[in-house]
Amino acid sequence: MKVVILAGGGGSRLFPLSRTCYPKQFLKINGDKSLLAQTIERYLHLVQPEDIVIVTNDKYIYHVKAELQELQVENVHVITEPVGRNTAPAISLAVTYCKDKLSCNDDELIFVGPSDHVIHPVSEFIQLIVSAESVAAKGDIVTLGITPTRPETGYGYIEAGTNSVGNAYRVIKFTEKPNLETAESYVKKGNYYWNSGMFLFSVGTIESELTRHVPDIMKIAKCGYTNMIEEFSSLPDISIDYAVAEKSDHIAVVPMKNIYWNDIGSFDAISDMLQDKEGNVIKGDIISRDCKNTMILGSNRLIAGIDLQNLTIVDTPDVLLVAQKGKSQRVKDVVNELKRKKRTEVAENVTMYRPWGSYTILSEGEGYKVKKICVNPGQSLSLQMHYHRSEHWTVISGTGQLTLDDKTIIFRENESTFIPIGTRHRLGNPGKIPLYIIEVQIGKYLGEDDIVRFEDKYGRKIK
């Protein structure tokens, strides 16, 4: 068996925690490990690292590799979509990779799941997947269904028939997110399950169903993995649910009974997972008095909450979100409005991650910007120059190596250096601990696109 983890989604329902630059699969919501790291560890109870394929995109590949490095897990396959095309093309790309690069035949079983769910106990979840193998081996696509705990309008539903094979039931139909009245009727009927987005199938079965229902995808996939990468942008933008699951007559559902599942699809979902006996979730530097059914997520400043009820409060360095509890699905409306207004907050955060480390904007105004930069041990920025700004660097901790035109300079704590406009330069960390510097930019234009790269060890575009 191979396991495919889908980790390319941008996510908008957890804004402002989740941004395009750093979506929710990389967030540490319920512990000291990201949702992606927890997902990888979960499937290591099912297969070996070399049997895991992570599908992401170019923007997130270094985040994924950093997670694997932190977990000290090697030999996991990481492939990237050239552009985002939803789950049907992503799954087809992964299946084609398994055939071409991992020598999988038509009988090989593949389990596909998202990278941002919370599931426990892991042992029972793995046993459930193993129990579904025989059904998938006979030619069915098996999906895992979640027993509804409430009439949720944010999930799709699966209607299960009464005939069963083992613990699997034939699927009658899929229904996209219903209204409240319909959701209430589904919960009462008892044979409806939430669509988890997790599937188990054989290579032969999924290729047959893709050929039948979305031939445009399989026409390109049949030409091999390399060709599919080249032609990926021409594929339809369609989910596996719309493309196959809702049309196929070879779908079975296995209910996830006695297993906790949370897709962290909204702030209400986070609250459901973390709330105390008063219905509160309090994280950060918070002083709360007489609050009930309220979530306050703080970041880097003190927040005081007094006599609050039924609220969701999420504070980040650049955005404060305040919403009525139970209305967090409308966060997406805010994100769409920000996109319409072309606000940078949708895509960018105060802290931005790069292959070499990260930077945090401390202050900015007309003609200046101040950053705190972290360069990881052994890493370095590209060899670059700027047309519109000069930079002044001061080391807070660690040891920096500066390439300045033809010179190489080592500078340490409390030491500074100046980079004039138009000068080729590169910052590196030759040490064994992170390098932290304060960078002060001065200039008429301070956009991140004022970077001309001459060399880059991470394969980014050279101008």
Secondary structure, 3 states (H helix, E strand, C coil): CEEEEECCCCCCCCCCCCECCECHHHCCCCCCCCHHHHHHHHHCCCCCHHHEEEEEECCCHHHHHHHHHHHCCCCCEEEEECCCCCHHHHHHHHHHHHHHHHCCCCCCEEEEEECCCEEECHHHHHHHHHHCHHHHHCCCEEEEEECCCCCCCCCCEEEEEEEEECCEEEEEEEECCCCHHHHHHHHHHCCEEEEEEEEEEEHHHHHHHHHHHCHHHHHHHCCCHHHHHHHHHHCCCCCHHHHHHCCCCCEEEEEECCCEEECCCCHHHHHHHHCCCCCCEEECCEEEECCECCEEECCCCCEEEECCECEEEEECCCCEEEEECCCHHHHHHHHHHHHHCCCHHHCCCCEEEECCEEEEEEEEECCEEEEEEEECCCCECCEEECCCEEEEEEEEECCEEEEECCEEEEECCCCEEEECCCCCEEEECCCCCCEEEEEEEEECCCCCCCCEEEECCCCCCCC
